[in-house]
Structure formats: C-alpha cells, structure tokens
Amino acid sequence: MADKDYTFGLANDARSPDNRSDYRLCARAKAVIHLETGESGQYTDRKQVLACPVRDLSASGLRLWSVYSLPVGAFVPAVIHLVDGQPDYHLMLEIVWCEPELADASEPPTGYLAGCRVLESGGTETVEWLEAVAMAMLKA
C-alpha cells in the first residue's frame, strides 16, 4: 500500500483494509504513541515511544506511518499534535491494521502504514478531538 492510496472509506476497495466511512482530511500531523511491551516482549529492544507522521485523519480514526510494524489489536495511548500553537490531544488508539509500505515489491519495506481507531476512554480528550476535526472540516 502506498502513502498516496486514499480510499476515503470505500469498503469495496480490495487494496486497503481501511474501512472508515467518515470523511477524511489529508493531514501532516504527528502522533506520539506509547508502546506497551506486554507478554510478547516484541518491543524490548526498540524505543517504547514512537513519533509517527499522520497521513490522514477523521473523527473516528487516523492513518499513520511507523518505522516499525505495529501490533494489530493493540491499544496504545497517543498524543496527537495537529497544528503549531494548538493544543495536543491525548487519545487512546486501537491498531486496526498495519501493512508494509513498499516502494518496490523487490525491496524491503520503507516503513509501515497503520490504521488506528480513536477509542473513548477515561482521561482522554475524545470530545475535544471530535470538535477539532469538525472545525477542521468546516475550514476545509
């Protein structure tokens, strides 16, 4: 899957596992995610905090790029930085899918694209996130 493959929630697009039906905004935001080591110990030799560029976002989720493959089904706390001078949003994300980003099929992946669902969770800023996305859509 290439970074420029925007399907805008079309569930019948076989190229993408991203099934958000919400309108998406193309964005160049940043997500700082906090990986949990869990029982597998998958990330014990990796950084536990990753700064990931956001490729698109909607009220219910976002797509981000990571240097590492992210575990599907994991719940990860995240801080989303949309625009300089604006507040950050502390959210809980669920990794719904993660696929290698391939520049060329014969080369190793350049990174990974991951689809994340925004979850309602105590202590997060889900309502503020929804308001920020709504305001951004009004301006778009």
C-alpha positions in Angstrom: 0.0 0.0 0.0 1.5 3.3 -1.0 1.1 6.5 1.0 -1.0 8.2 -1.8 -3.6 5.4 -1.9 -6.6 7.3 -0.3 -9.8 5.3 -0.5 -11.9 7.6 1.6 -13.8 4.7 3.4 -14.8 2.7 0.3 -15.1 -0.7 1.9 -15.1 -2.5 -1.5 -11.6 -1.3 -2.3 -9.6 -4.5 -2.1 -6.3 -2.6 -1.9 -7.0 -1.2 1.5 -8.1 -2.7 4.8 -9.1 0.8 6.0 -12.9 0.8 6.4 -13.6 4.2 7.9 -16.8 5.6 6.4 -16.1 9.1 7.8 -14.8 11.8 5.5 -11.1 12.0 5.9 -8.8 15.0 5.9 -5.4 14.7 4.4 -3.1 15.9 7.2 0.5 16.3 8.1 0.1 15.9 11.8 2.2 14.0 14.3 1.2 11.2 16.6 3.4 10.2 19.5 2.4 6.7 20.5 3.5 4.8 23.6 4.0 1.1 23.0 3.4 -1.4 25.7 5.8 -4.3 26.0 3.1 -6.8 27.0 3.9 -10.5 27.4 5.4 -11.0 23.9 8.3 -8.6 24.7 8.2 -7.7 21.0 9.4 -4.1 21.6 12.0 -4.8 24.4 14.9 -3.8 22.1 13.1 -0.9 20.5 12.1 2.5 21.6 8.9 2.5 23.7 7.8 5.9 22.4 7.4 6.5 18.6 6.8 9.7 16.8 4.7 8.8 13.7 3.6 11.1 10.9 -0.2 11.1 10.4 -1.2 10.7 6.8 -5.0 11.3 7.1 -7.5 11.7 9.9 -11.2 11.6 10.6 -13.4 11.8 13.6 -13.2 8.1 14.2 -9.6 7.3 13.3 -6.4 8.1 11.6 -3.7 6.5 9.4 -0.1 6.9 10.5 3.4 5.9 9.3 5.8 4.0 11.5 9.3 2.7 11.1 8.2 -0.5 12.9 5.3 -2.8 12.3 2.6 -2.1 15.0 0.7 -5.0 16.6 -2.8 -5.3 15.3 -5.4 -5.2 18.1 -3.1 -3.3 20.5 -4.4 -0.4 22.4 -1.9 2.4 22.6 -2.0 5.8 24.3 -1.2 8.6 21.9 -0.7 12.3 21.8 -1.8 13.9 18.6 -0.2 17.2 17.5 -2.2 18.9 14.7 -1.0 22.4 14.3 1.6 24.6 16.0 0.0 26.8 18.6 -2.9 24.5 19.1 -3.3 22.1 22.0 -2.3 18.4 21.7 -4.9 15.7 22.0 -4.4 12.8 24.4 -6.2 9.8 22.9 -6.4 6.0 23.2 -5.9 4.3 19.8 -6.6 0.8 18.6 -4.3 -0.5 15.9 -6.8 -2.0 13.4 -4.4 -2.9 10.6 -0.8 -2.5 9.7 0.9 -3.1 6.4 4.3 -2.6 5.0 4.8 0.4 2.8 6.6 -0.8 -0.3 8.4 1.5 -2.7 9.2 -1.5 -4.9 8.0 -5.1 -4.4 11.6 -6.4 -4.7 12.8 -4.1 -1.9 12.3 -4.4 1.9 9.5 -2.1 3.3 10.4 1.6 3.8 8.1 1.6 6.9 4.6 0.6 7.8 1.2 2.3 7.4 -1.3 1.6 10.2 -4.9 2.3 10.5 -6.0 3.4 14.0 -9.4 3.8 15.6 -9.9 6.5 18.2 -11.5 5.0 21.3 -13.5 6.6 24.1 -11.5 6.1 27.3 -11.4 7.8 30.7 -8.8 10.6 30.9 -8.6 11.1 27.1 -9.7 14.1 25.1 -12.1 12.3 22.7 -14.7 15.1 22.8 -12.1 17.8 22.1 -10.7 15.6 19.3 -14.2 15.4 17.7 -14.6 19.2 18.0 -11.2 19.8 16.4 -11.9 17.5 13.5 -15.3 19.1 13.0 -13.7 22.6 13.0 -11.0 21.5 10.5 -13.7 20.1 8.2 -15.6 23.4 8.3 -12.5 25.2 7.3 -11.6 22.7 4.5 
